[in-house]
Amino acid sequence: MLVLTRKVGQKLIINDNIEVIILETKGDSVKIGIKAPKNVSIFREEIYEEIKKANLQSGKSVMVNDLYKAVNMLDGNKSSALPDLDKLPKVVKTLKEPGVDR
């Protein structure tokens, strides 16, 4: 970790295209400004952690939905209803068979 001391009005330059500017200090708080290209995402840590949790949860939902679809397809069922989960081992066995696209 790089540790620096800066005064109000001073800047840090990151990777030639990101500027961090010290705008104000008040007690134990520091107000900073960040200039960065629009394609660079900048989040407060607590918001970033919430986004990561939401993305992880979303990914889990997608995997479960994909398993349901696979069970239904192998069963010849085009319904979006939840399949009989007892058939799940059949899906796993079929996916392990040689020549089956994954």
Secondary structure by P-SEA (a helix, b strand, c coil): cbbbbbcccccccccccbbbbbccccccbbbbbbbbcccbbbbcaaaaaaaaaaaaaaaaaaaaaaaaaaaaaaacccccccccccaaaaaaaaaacccccc
